[in-house]
Amino acid sequence: MKARVHITLKKGVLDPQGKAIAGALAGLGFDEVADARQGKFIELDLTGEDAAAAKARVEAMCQKLLANTVIENYAVEIG
């Protein structure tokens, strides 16, 4: 079973990398990009068959290690 974790900065948290990405895209002629926010994507290979239990465990991993919950949001997909 795979778990996919998307981690993004919370709204209102400064994102200098996102600003740099938006600026670089504008410099390359992609003027339609008004703003950019960057984040992290983590894919985990899990053992077991219980999707609900797996999601709970991955959420615990996010709380303890994968995400800084003070400034970041996370979303977990199990499949």
mmCIF file as gemmi writes it, N, C-alpha and C atoms, coordinates in Angstrom:
data_model
loop_
_atom_site.group_PDB
_atom_site.id
_atom_site.type_symbol
_atom_site.label_atom_id
_atom_site.label_alt_id
_atom_site.label_comp_id
_atom_site.label_asym_id
_atom_site.label_entity_id
_atom_site.label_seq_id
_atom_site.pdbx_PDB_ins_code
_atom_site.Cartn_x
_atom_site.Cartn_y
_atom_site.Cartn_z
_atom_site.occupancy
_atom_site.B_iso_or_equiv
_atom_site.pdbx_formal_charge
_atom_site.auth_seq_id
_atom_site.auth_asym_id
_atom_site.pdbx_PDB_model_num
ATOM 1 N N . MET Axp A 1 ? 0.855 -1.168 0 1 0 ? 1 A 1
ATOM 2 C CA . MET Axp A 1 ? 0 0 0 1 0 ? 1 A 1
ATOM 3 C C . MET Axp A 1 ? 0.901 1.232 0 1 0 ? 1 A 1
ATOM 4 N N . LYS Axp A 2 ? 0.474 2.262 -0.699 1 0 ? 2 A 1
ATOM 5 C CA . LYS Axp A 2 ? 1.224 3.514 -0.776 1 0 ? 2 A 1
ATOM 6 C C . LYS Axp A 2 ? 0.5 4.598 0.005 1 0 ? 2 A 1
ATOM 7 N N . ALA Axp A 3 ? 1.304 5.453 0.62 1 0 ? 3 A 1
ATOM 8 C CA . ALA Axp A 3 ? 0.775 6.668 1.246 1 0 ? 3 A 1
ATOM 9 C C . ALA Axp A 3 ? 1.449 7.84 0.569 1 0 ? 3 A 1
ATOM 10 N N . ARG Axp A 4 ? 0.664 8.817 0.231 1 0 ? 4 A 1
ATOM 11 C CA . ARG Axp A 4 ? 1.182 10.05 -0.361 1 0 ? 4 A 1
ATOM 12 C C . ARG Axp A 4 ? 0.858 11.193 0.576 1 0 ? 4 A 1
ATOM 13 N N . VAL Axp A 5 ? 1.894 11.962 0.928 1 0 ? 5 A 1
ATOM 14 C CA . VAL Axp A 5 ? 1.732 13.059 1.867 1 0 ? 5 A 1
ATOM 15 C C . VAL Axp A 5 ? 2.108 14.355 1.147 1 0 ? 5 A 1
ATOM 16 N N . HIS Axp A 6 ? 1.184 15.288 1.123 1 0 ? 6 A 1
ATOM 17 C CA . HIS Axp A 6 ? 1.416 16.609 0.546 1 0 ? 6 A 1
ATOM 18 C C . HIS Axp A 6 ? 1.526 17.594 1.711 1 0 ? 6 A 1
ATOM 19 N N . ILE Axp A 7 ? 2.638 18.308 1.763 1 0 ? 7 A 1
ATOM 20 C CA . ILE Axp A 7 ? 2.879 19.254 2.847 1 0 ? 7 A 1
ATOM 21 C C . ILE Axp A 7 ? 3.047 20.636 2.235 1 0 ? 7 A 1
ATOM 22 N N . THR Axp A 8 ? 2.26 21.597 2.734 1 0 ? 8 A 1
ATOM 23 C CA . THR Axp A 8 ? 2.329 22.967 2.234 1 0 ? 8 A 1
ATOM 24 C C . THR Axp A 8 ? 2.379 23.937 3.4 1 0 ? 8 A 1
ATOM 25 N N . LEU Axp A 9 ? 2.927 25.107 3.128 1 0 ? 9 A 1
ATOM 26 C CA . LEU Axp A 9 ? 2.948 26.141 4.148 1 0 ? 9 A 1
ATOM 27 C C . LEU Axp A 9 ? 1.535 26.662 4.376 1 0 ? 9 A 1
ATOM 28 N N . LYS Axp A 10 ? 1.231 26.978 5.619 1 0 ? 10 A 1
ATOM 29 C CA . LYS Axp A 10 ? -0.073 27.549 5.935 1 0 ? 10 A 1
ATOM 30 C C . LYS Axp A 10 ? -0.196 28.936 5.314 1 0 ? 10 A 1
ATOM 31 N N . LYS Axp A 11 ? -1.431 29.308 5.036 1 0 ? 11 A 1
ATOM 32 C CA . LYS Axp A 11 ? -1.712 30.63 4.481 1 0 ? 11 A 1
ATOM 33 C C . LYS Axp A 11 ? -1.19 31.687 5.456 1 0 ? 11 A 1
ATOM 34 N N . GLY Axp A 12 ? -0.531 32.683 4.947 1 0 ? 12 A 1
ATOM 35 C CA . GLY Axp A 12 ? 0.014 33.747 5.784 1 0 ? 12 A 1
ATOM 36 C C . GLY Axp A 12 ? 1.467 33.546 6.161 1 0 ? 12 A 1
ATOM 37 N N . VAL Axp A 13 ? 2.006 32.332 5.969 1 0 ? 13 A 1
ATOM 38 C CA . VAL Axp A 13 ? 3.421 32.075 6.243 1 0 ? 13 A 1
ATOM 39 C C . VAL Axp A 13 ? 4.215 32.488 5.005 1 0 ? 13 A 1
ATOM 40 N N . LEU Axp A 14 ? 5.256 33.291 5.214 1 0 ? 14 A 1
ATOM 41 C CA . LEU Axp A 14 ? 6.071 33.745 4.093 1 0 ? 14 A 1
ATOM 42 C C . LEU Axp A 14 ? 6.699 32.559 3.372 1 0 ? 14 A 1
ATOM 43 N N . ASP Axp A 15 ? 6.729 32.64 2.047 1 0 ? 15 A 1
ATOM 44 C CA . ASP Axp A 15 ? 7.257 31.568 1.213 1 0 ? 15 A 1
ATOM 45 C C . ASP Axp A 15 ? 8.257 32.148 0.213 1 0 ? 15 A 1
ATOM 46 N N . PRO Axp A 16 ? 9.508 32.395 0.641 1 0 ? 16 A 1
ATOM 47 C CA . PRO Axp A 16 ? 10.482 32.994 -0.271 1 0 ? 16 A 1
ATOM 48 C C . PRO Axp A 16 ? 10.785 32.122 -1.487 1 0 ? 16 A 1
ATOM 49 N N . GLN Axp A 17 ? 10.76 30.804 -1.333 1 0 ? 17 A 1
ATOM 50 C CA . GLN Axp A 17 ? 10.992 29.932 -2.488 1 0 ? 17 A 1
ATOM 51 C C . GLN Axp A 17 ? 9.857 30.065 -3.498 1 0 ? 17 A 1
ATOM 52 N N . GLY Axp A 18 ? 8.641 30.16 -3.023 1 0 ? 18 A 1
ATOM 53 C CA . GLY Axp A 18 ? 7.503 30.357 -3.912 1 0 ? 18 A 1
ATOM 54 C C . GLY Axp A 18 ? 7.614 31.673 -4.667 1 0 ? 18 A 1
ATOM 55 N N . LYS Axp A 19 ? 8.033 32.724 -3.963 1 0 ? 19 A 1
ATOM 56 C CA . LYS Axp A 19 ? 8.22 34.032 -4.616 1 0 ? 19 A 1
ATOM 57 C C . LYS Axp A 19 ? 9.303 33.943 -5.688 1 0 ? 19 A 1
ATOM 58 N N . ALA Axp A 20 ? 10.399 33.228 -5.387 1 0 ? 20 A 1
ATOM 59 C CA . ALA Axp A 20 ? 11.475 33.068 -6.369 1 0 ? 20 A 1
ATOM 60 C C . ALA Axp A 20 ? 10.989 32.301 -7.595 1 0 ? 20 A 1
ATOM 61 N N . ILE Axp A 21 ? 10.185 31.267 -7.375 1 0 ? 21 A 1
ATOM 62 C CA . ILE Axp A 21 ? 9.626 30.496 -8.486 1 0 ? 21 A 1
ATOM 63 C C . ILE Axp A 21 ? 8.749 31.383 -9.357 1 0 ? 21 A 1
ATOM 64 N N . ALA Axp A 22 ? 7.856 32.164 -8.723 1 0 ? 22 A 1
ATOM 65 C CA . ALA Axp A 22 ? 6.964 33.053 -9.477 1 0 ? 22 A 1
ATOM 66 C C . ALA Axp A 22 ? 7.773 34.076 -10.26 1 0 ? 22 A 1
ATOM 67 N N . GLY Axp A 23 ? 8.81 34.635 -9.642 1 0 ? 23 A 1
ATOM 68 C CA . GLY Axp A 23 ? 9.652 35.613 -10.326 1 0 ? 23 A 1
ATOM 69 C C . GLY Axp A 23 ? 10.399 35.013 -11.496 1 0 ? 23 A 1
ATOM 70 N N . ALA Axp A 24 ? 10.928 33.801 -11.328 1 0 ? 24 A 1
ATOM 71 C CA . ALA Axp A 24 ? 11.65 33.133 -12.408 1 0 ? 24 A 1
ATOM 72 C C . ALA Axp A 24 ? 10.718 32.8 -13.567 1 0 ? 24 A 1
ATOM 73 N N . LEU Axp A 25 ? 9.504 32.343 -13.248 1 0 ? 25 A 1
ATOM 74 C CA . LEU Axp A 25 ? 8.543 32.051 -14.322 1 0 ? 25 A 1
ATOM 75 C C . LEU Axp A 25 ? 8.168 33.316 -15.079 1 0 ? 25 A 1
ATOM 76 N N . ALA Axp A 26 ? 7.971 34.414 -14.36 1 0 ? 26 A 1
ATOM 77 C CA . ALA Axp A 26 ? 7.668 35.69 -15.027 1 0 ? 26 A 1
ATOM 78 C C . ALA Axp A 26 ? 8.828 36.097 -15.927 1 0 ? 26 A 1
ATOM 79 N N . GLY Axp A 27 ? 10.057 35.9 -15.452 1 0 ? 27 A 1
ATOM 80 C CA . GLY Axp A 27 ? 11.234 36.222 -16.251 1 0 ? 27 A 1
ATOM 81 C C . GLY Axp A 27 ? 11.353 35.384 -17.511 1 0 ? 27 A 1
ATOM 82 N N . LEU Axp A 28 ? 10.761 34.201 -17.486 1 0 ? 28 A 1
ATOM 83 C CA . LEU Axp A 28 ? 10.773 33.329 -18.658 1 0 ? 28 A 1
ATOM 84 C C . LEU Axp A 28 ? 9.568 33.553 -19.578 1 0 ? 28 A 1
ATOM 85 N N . GLY Axp A 29 ? 8.761 34.556 -19.236 1 0 ? 29 A 1
ATOM 86 C CA . GLY Axp A 29 ? 7.636 34.896 -20.092 1 0 ? 29 A 1
ATOM 87 C C . GLY Axp A 29 ? 6.306 34.291 -19.689 1 0 ? 29 A 1
ATOM 88 N N . PHE Axp A 30 ? 6.239 33.626 -18.557 1 0 ? 30 A 1
ATOM 89 C CA . PHE Axp A 30 ? 4.983 33.046 -18.094 1 0 ? 30 A 1
ATOM 90 C C . PHE Axp A 30 ? 4.271 34.064 -17.203 1 0 ? 30 A 1
ATOM 91 N N . ASP Axp A 31 ? 3.735 35.101 -17.842 1 0 ? 31 A 1
ATOM 92 C CA . ASP Axp A 31 ? 3.138 36.228 -17.121 1 0 ? 31 A 1
ATOM 93 C C . ASP Axp A 31 ? 1.814 35.887 -16.439 1 0 ? 31 A 1
ATOM 94 N N . GLU Axp A 32 ? 1.215 34.772 -16.786 1 0 ? 32 A 1
ATOM 95 C CA . GLU Axp A 32 ? -0.072 34.411 -16.192 1 0 ? 32 A 1
ATOM 96 C C . GLU Axp A 32 ? 0.066 33.91 -14.747 1 0 ? 32 A 1
ATOM 97 N N . VAL Axp A 33 ? 1.285 33.649 -14.286 1 0 ? 33 A 1
ATOM 98 C CA . VAL Axp A 33 ? 1.497 33.172 -12.916 1 0 ? 33 A 1
ATOM 99 C C . VAL Axp A 33 ? 1.492 34.374 -11.973 1 0 ? 33 A 1
ATOM 100 N N . ALA Axp A 34 ? 0.432 34.49 -11.179 1 0 ? 34 A 1
ATOM 101 C CA . ALA Axp A 34 ? 0.301 35.604 -10.244 1 0 ? 34 A 1
ATOM 102 C C . ALA Axp A 34 ? 1.054 35.338 -8.943 1 0 ? 34 A 1
ATOM 103 N N . ASP Axp A 35 ? 1.132 34.074 -8.53 1 0 ? 35 A 1
ATOM 104 C CA . ASP Axp A 35 ? 1.796 33.716 -7.282 1 0 ? 35 A 1
ATOM 105 C C . ASP Axp A 35 ? 2.127 32.231 -7.332 1 0 ? 35 A 1
ATOM 106 N N . ALA Axp A 36 ? 3.095 31.815 -6.538 1 0 ? 36 A 1
ATOM 107 C CA . ALA Axp A 36 ? 3.452 30.402 -6.445 1 0 ? 36 A 1
ATOM 108 C C . ALA Axp A 36 ? 3.752 30.083 -4.985 1 0 ? 36 A 1
ATOM 109 N N . ARG Axp A 37 ? 3.363 28.893 -4.567 1 0 ? 37 A 1
ATOM 110 C CA . ARG Axp A 37 ? 3.67 28.385 -3.231 1 0 ? 37 A 1
ATOM 111 C C . ARG Axp A 37 ? 4.335 27.029 -3.43 1 0 ? 37 A 1
ATOM 112 N N . GLN Axp A 38 ? 5.396 26.782 -2.726 1 0 ? 38 A 1
ATOM 113 C CA . GLN Axp A 38 ? 6.077 25.497 -2.851 1 0 ? 38 A 1
ATOM 114 C C . GLN Axp A 38 ? 5.783 24.645 -1.63 1 0 ? 38 A 1
ATOM 115 N N . GLY Axp A 39 ? 5.976 23.358 -1.786 1 0 ? 39 A 1
ATOM 116 C CA . GLY Axp A 39 ? 5.727 22.433 -0.692 1 0 ? 39 A 1
ATOM 117 C C . GLY Axp A 39 ? 6.558 21.182 -0.856 1 0 ? 39 A 1
ATOM 118 N N . LYS Axp A 40 ? 6.168 20.142 -0.137 1 0 ? 40 A 1
ATOM 119 C CA . LYS Axp A 40 ? 6.877 18.866 -0.18 1 0 ? 40 A 1
ATOM 120 C C . LYS Axp A 40 ? 5.885 17.758 -0.512 1 0 ? 40 A 1
ATOM 121 N N . PHE Axp A 41 ? 6.397 16.736 -1.168 1 0 ? 41 A 1
ATOM 122 C CA . PHE Axp A 41 ? 5.628 15.535 -1.465 1 0 ? 41 A 1
ATOM 123 C C . PHE Axp A 41 ? 6.451 14.35 -0.988 1 0 ? 41 A 1
ATOM 124 N N . ILE Axp A 42 ? 5.847 13.516 -0.16 1 0 ? 42 A 1
ATOM 125 C CA . ILE Axp A 42 ? 6.522 12.327 0.356 1 0 ? 42 A 1
ATOM 126 C C . ILE Axp A 42 ? 5.664 11.123 0.029 1 0 ? 42 A 1
ATOM 127 N N . GLU Axp A 43 ? 6.286 10.088 -0.554 1 0 ? 43 A 1
ATOM 128 C CA . GLU Axp A 43 ? 5.582 8.855 -0.849 1 0 ? 43 A 1
ATOM 129 C C . GLU Axp A 43 ? 6.176 7.747 0.01 1 0 ? 43 A 1
ATOM 130 N N . LEU Axp A 44 ? 5.319 7.03 0.707 1 0 ? 44 A 1
ATOM 131 C CA . LEU Axp A 44 ? 5.743 5.955 1.601 1 0 ? 44 A 1
ATOM 132 C C . LEU Axp A 44 ? 5.161 4.63 1.137 1 0 ? 44 A 1
ATOM 133 N N . ASP Axp A 45 ? 5.97 3.572 1.143 1 0 ? 45 A 1
ATOM 134 C CA . ASP Axp A 45 ? 5.485 2.212 0.907 1 0 ? 45 A 1
ATOM 135 C C . ASP Axp A 45 ? 5.191 1.604 2.266 1 0 ? 45 A 1
ATOM 136 N N . LEU Axp A 46 ? 3.963 1.171 2.472 1 0 ? 46 A 1
ATOM 137 C CA . LEU Axp A 46 ? 3.53 0.644 3.76 1 0 ? 46 A 1
ATOM 138 C C . LEU Axp A 46 ? 3.18 -0.831 3.661 1 0 ? 46 A 1
ATOM 139 N N . THR Axp A 47 ? 3.353 -1.548 4.769 1 0 ? 47 A 1
ATOM 140 C CA . THR Axp A 47 ? 2.872 -2.913 4.859 1 0 ? 47 A 1
ATOM 141 C C . THR Axp A 47 ? 1.499 -2.886 5.499 1 0 ? 47 A 1
ATOM 142 N N . GLY Axp A 48 ? 0.753 -3.955 5.351 1 0 ? 48 A 1
ATOM 143 C CA . GLY Axp A 48 ? -0.573 -4.032 5.946 1 0 ? 48 A 1
ATOM 144 C C . GLY Axp A 48 ? -1.66 -3.82 4.922 1 0 ? 48 A 1
ATOM 145 N N . GLU Axp A 49 ? -2.881 -4.126 5.334 1 0 ? 49 A 1
ATOM 146 C CA . GLU Axp A 49 ? -4.03 -4.07 4.433 1 0 ? 49 A 1
ATOM 147 C C . GLU Axp A 49 ? -5.111 -3.097 4.888 1 0 ? 49 A 1
ATOM 148 N N . ASP Axp A 50 ? -5.04 -2.611 6.119 1 0 ? 50 A 1
ATOM 149 C CA . ASP Axp A 50 ? -6.079 -1.755 6.685 1 0 ? 50 A 1
ATOM 150 C C . ASP Axp A 50 ? -5.8 -0.286 6.348 1 0 ? 50 A 1
ATOM 151 N N . ALA Axp A 51 ? -6.538 0.254 5.382 1 0 ? 51 A 1
ATOM 152 C CA . ALA Axp A 51 ? -6.299 1.621 4.917 1 0 ? 51 A 1
ATOM 153 C C . ALA Axp A 51 ? -6.556 2.651 6.008 1 0 ? 51 A 1
ATOM 154 N N . ALA Axp A 52 ? -7.587 2.445 6.809 1 0 ? 52 A 1
ATOM 155 C CA . ALA Axp A 52 ? -7.892 3.406 7.877 1 0 ? 52 A 1
ATOM 156 C C . ALA Axp A 52 ? -6.782 3.438 8.92 1 0 ? 52 A 1
ATOM 157 N N . ALA Axp A 53 ? -6.268 2.269 9.29 1 0 ? 53 A 1
ATOM 158 C CA . ALA Axp A 53 ? -5.166 2.214 10.256 1 0 ? 53 A 1
ATOM 159 C C . ALA Axp A 53 ? -3.9 2.83 9.661 1 0 ? 53 A 1
ATOM 160 N N . ALA Axp A 54 ? -3.663 2.578 8.386 1 0 ? 54 A 1
ATOM 161 C CA . ALA Axp A 54 ? -2.49 3.148 7.721 1 0 ? 54 A 1
ATOM 162 C C . ALA Axp A 54 ? -2.57 4.668 7.702 1 0 ? 54 A 1
ATOM 163 N N . LYS Axp A 55 ? -3.745 5.205 7.398 1 0 ? 55 A 1
ATOM 164 C CA . LYS Axp A 55 ? -3.899 6.659 7.37 1 0 ? 55 A 1
ATOM 165 C C . LYS Axp A 55 ? -3.646 7.251 8.753 1 0 ? 55 A 1
ATOM 166 N N . ALA Axp A 56 ? -4.158 6.613 9.781 1 0 ? 56 A 1
ATOM 167 C CA . ALA Axp A 56 ? -3.936 7.1 11.145 1 0 ? 56 A 1
ATOM 168 C C . ALA Axp A 56 ? -2.454 7.083 11.496 1 0 ? 56 A 1
ATOM 169 N N . ARG Axp A 57 ? -1.738 6.032 11.097 1 0 ? 57 A 1
ATOM 170 C CA . ARG Axp A 57 ? -0.304 5.946 11.383 1 0 ? 57 A 1
ATOM 171 C C . ARG Axp A 57 ? 0.474 7.017 10.627 1 0 ? 57 A 1
ATOM 172 N N . VAL Axp A 58 ? 0.135 7.25 9.358 1 0 ? 58 A 1
ATOM 173 C CA . VAL Axp A 58 ? 0.838 8.266 8.573 1 0 ? 58 A 1
ATOM 174 C C . VAL Axp A 58 ? 0.538 9.652 9.137 1 0 ? 58 A 1
ATOM 175 N N . GLU Axp A 59 ? -0.677 9.89 9.579 1 0 ? 59 A 1
ATOM 176 C CA . GLU Axp A 59 ? -0.982 11.174 10.214 1 0 ? 59 A 1
ATOM 177 C C . GLU Axp A 59 ? -0.168 11.356 11.487 1 0 ? 59 A 1
ATOM 178 N N . ALA Axp A 60 ? 0.048 10.29 12.237 1 0 ? 60 A 1
ATOM 179 C CA . ALA Axp A 60 ? 0.917 10.366 13.418 1 0 ? 60 A 1
ATOM 180 C C . ALA Axp A 60 ? 2.353 10.683 13.011 1 0 ? 60 A 1
ATOM 181 N N . MET Axp A 61 ? 2.807 10.1 11.905 1 0 ? 61 A 1
ATOM 182 C CA . MET Axp A 61 ? 4.146 10.399 11.395 1 0 ? 61 A 1
ATOM 183 C C . MET Axp A 61 ? 4.273 11.877 11.039 1 0 ? 61 A 1
ATOM 184 N N . CYS Axp A 62 ? 3.221 12.433 10.439 1 0 ? 62 A 1
ATOM 185 C CA . CYS Axp A 62 ? 3.22 13.853 10.082 1 0 ? 62 A 1
ATOM 186 C C . CYS Axp A 62 ? 3.303 14.721 11.334 1 0 ? 62 A 1
ATOM 187 N N . GLN Axp A 63 ? 2.53 14.369 12.333 1 0 ? 63 A 1
ATOM 188 C CA . GLN Axp A 63 ? 2.506 15.142 13.576 1 0 ? 63 A 1
ATOM 189 C C . GLN Axp A 63 ? 3.867 15.109 14.276 1 0 ? 63 A 1
ATOM 190 N N . LYS Axp A 64 ? 4.546 13.961 14.216 1 0 ? 64 A 1
ATOM 191 C CA . LYS Axp A 64 ? 5.788 13.787 14.964 1 0 ? 64 A 1
ATOM 192 C C . LYS Axp A 64 ? 7.046 14.157 14.191 1 0 ? 64 A 1
ATOM 193 N N . LEU Axp A 65 ? 7.034 14.036 12.852 1 0 ? 65 A 1
ATOM 194 C CA . LEU Axp A 65 ? 8.269 14.215 12.101 1 0 ? 65 A 1
ATOM 195 C C . LEU Axp A 65 ? 8.131 14.912 10.755 1 0 ? 65 A 1
ATOM 196 N N . LEU Axp A 66 ? 7.191 14.463 9.943 1 0 ? 66 A 1
ATOM 197 C CA . LEU Axp A 66 ? 7.19 14.87 8.539 1 0 ? 66 A 1
ATOM 198 C C . LEU Axp A 66 ? 6.791 16.32 8.308 1 0 ? 66 A 1
ATOM 199 N N . ALA Axp A 67 ? 5.912 16.865 9.131 1 0 ? 67 A 1
ATOM 200 C CA . ALA Axp A 67 ? 5.433 18.237 8.945 1 0 ? 67 A 1
ATOM 201 C C . ALA Axp A 67 ? 5.675 19.052 10.213 1 0 ? 67 A 1
ATOM 202 N N . ASN Axp A 68 ? 5.976 20.309 10.012 1 0 ? 68 A 1
ATOM 203 C CA . ASN Axp A 68 ? 6.041 21.256 11.13 1 0 ? 68 A 1
ATOM 204 C C . ASN Axp A 68 ? 4.647 21.86 11.241 1 0 ? 68 A 1
ATOM 205 N N . THR Axp A 69 ? 3.826 21.313 12.102 1 0 ? 69 A 1
ATOM 206 C CA . THR Axp A 69 ? 2.407 21.677 12.141 1 0 ? 69 A 1
ATOM 207 C C . THR Axp A 69 ? 2.156 23.099 12.628 1 0 ? 69 A 1
ATOM 208 N N . VAL Axp A 70 ? 3.178 23.776 13.099 1 0 ? 70 A 1
ATOM 209 C CA . VAL Axp A 70 ? 3.029 25.186 13.48 1 0 ? 70 A 1
ATOM 210 C C . VAL Axp A 70 ? 2.873 26.032 12.217 1 0 ? 70 A 1
ATOM 211 N N . ILE Axp A 71 ? 3.616 25.69 11.163 1 0 ? 71 A 1
ATOM 212 C CA . ILE Axp A 71 ? 3.6 26.512 9.948 1 0 ? 71 A 1
ATOM 213 C C . ILE Axp A 71 ? 3.165 25.757 8.702 1 0 ? 71 A 1
ATOM 214 N N . GLU Axp A 72 ? 2.937 24.446 8.812 1 0 ? 72 A 1
ATOM 215 C CA . GLU Axp A 72 ? 2.608 23.649 7.635 1 0 ? 72 A 1
ATOM 216 C C . GLU Axp A 72 ? 1.292 22.878 7.814 1 0 ? 72 A 1
ATOM 217 N N . ASN Axp A 73 ? 0.586 22.705 6.703 1 0 ? 73 A 1
ATOM 218 C CA . ASN Axp A 73 ? -0.568 21.823 6.62 1 0 ? 73 A 1
ATOM 219 C C . ASN Axp A 73 ? -0.114 20.548 5.906 1 0 ? 73 A 1
ATOM 220 N N . TYR Axp A 74 ? -0.841 19.471 6.118 1 0 ? 74 A 1
ATOM 221 C CA . TYR Axp A 74 ? -0.544 18.241 5.389 1 0 ? 74 A 1
ATOM 222 C C . TYR Axp A 74 ? -1.846 17.545 5.013 1 0 ? 74 A 1
ATOM 223 N N . ALA Axp A 75 ? -1.75 16.773 3.929 1 0 ? 75 A 1
ATOM 224 C CA . ALA Axp A 75 ? -2.871 15.949 3.47 1 0 ? 75 A 1
ATOM 225 C C . ALA Axp A 75 ? -2.325 14.569 3.15 1 0 ? 75 A 1
ATOM 226 N N . VAL Axp A 76 ? -3.024 13.523 3.599 1 0 ? 76 A 1
ATOM 227 C CA . VAL Axp A 76 ? -2.593 12.151 3.422 1 0 ? 76 A 1
ATOM 228 C C . VAL Axp A 76 ? -3.553 11.431 2.487 1 0 ? 76 A 1
ATOM 229 N N . GLU Axp A 77 ? -3.003 10.743 1.495 1 0 ? 77 A 1
ATOM 230 C CA . GLU Axp A 77 ? -3.774 9.882 0.589 1 0 ? 77 A 1
ATOM 231 C C . GLU Axp A 77 ? -3.249 8.461 0.749 1 0 ? 77 A 1
ATOM 232 N N . ILE Axp A 78 ? -4.142 7.517 0.896 1 0 ? 78 A 1
ATOM 233 C CA . ILE Axp A 78 ? -3.759 6.104 0.986 1 0 ? 78 A 1
ATOM 234 C C . ILE Axp A 78 ? -4.323 5.394 -0.241 1 0 ? 78 A 1
ATOM 235 N N . GLY Axp A 79 ? -3.496 4.579 -0.863 1 0 ? 79 A 1
ATOM 236 C CA . GLY Axp A 79 ? -3.982 3.858 -2.03 1 0 ? 79 A 1
ATOM 237 C C . GLY Axp A 79 ? -3.062 2.768 -2.468 1 0 ? 79 A 1
